[in-house]
């Protein structure tokens, strides 16, 4: 049986109950901050490497991870999703 790698998009739980609206706002702000940090770091990393003659932007865009790296990526994604879902369901 193959697990759909996008299954974390539709977790089997009730979310977004009226009393969780503040939690949703905090989660969105937290996600936005993390996305900004990651985007900034990636932009800086690419700029520093390019300054030293190593242009990785296209290679990163087209990279196909092997099974081991994909497992690490999936684990990190699941951790992030679980953290956000915990924030949403906090009381």
MOKA-V491802 format. One record per residue. N is the residue number from 1. SS is DSSP state (H for helix, E for strand, L for the rest). NEAR is the number of other C-alpha atoms within 12 Angstrom. D_FIRST is the distance of its C-alpha to the first C-alpha in whole Angstrom. Layout:
N_SS_NEAR_D_FIRST / N_SS_NEAR_D_FIRST
This chain:
1_L_3_0 / 2_L_6_4 / 3_L_8_7 / 4_L_10_10 / 5_L_15_12 / 6_L_13_15 / 7_H_14_14 / 8_H_21_17 / 9_H_16_19 / 10_H_13_18 / 11_L_15_18 / 12_L_9_19 / 13_L_14_22 / 14_L_13_26 / 15_L_21_27 / 16_L_20_31 / 17_L_15_33 / 18_H_13_37 / 19_H_14_37 / 20_H_20_35 / 21_H_18_36 / 22_H_18_38 / 23_H_23_35 / 24_H_24_33 / 25_H_17_36 / 26_H_21_36 / 27_H_26_32 / 28_H_18_33 / 29_H_17_36 / 30_H_21_34 / 31_H_22_32 / 32_H_15_34 / 33_H_14_36 / 34_H_16_33 / 35_H_15_33 / 36_H_14_36 / 37_H_14_36 / 38_H_14_33 / 39_H_15_35 / 40_H_14_38 / 41_H_14_37 / 42_H_18_35 / 43_H_18_38 / 44_H_16_40 / 45_H_19_38 / 46_H_22_38 / 47_H_17_42 / 48_H_16_43 / 49_H_15_41 / 50_H_15_43 / 51_H_12_46 / 52_L_11_46 / 53_L_10_45 / 54_L_15_41 / 55_L_17_39 / 56_L_21_35 / 57_H_18_35 / 58_H_11_34 / 59_H_12_32 / 60_H_15_30 / 61_H_12_29 / 62_H_9_28 / 63_L_12_26 / 64_L_12_22 / 65_L_15_21 / 66_L_10_20 / 67_H_10_16 / 68_H_11_19 / 69_H_13_21 / 70_H_15_18 / 71_H_14_16 / 72_H_14_20 / 73_H_17_20 / 74_H_21_17 / 75_H_16_19 / 76_H_15_22 / 77_H_19_21 / 78_H_21_19 / 79_H_15_22 / 80_H_21_24 / 81_H_23_22 / 82_H_20_23 / 83_H_18_26 / 84_H_28_27 / 85_H_29_26 / 86_H_23_28 / 87_H_25_31 / 88_H_29_30 / 89_H_23_30 / 90_L_20_33 / 91_L_15_36
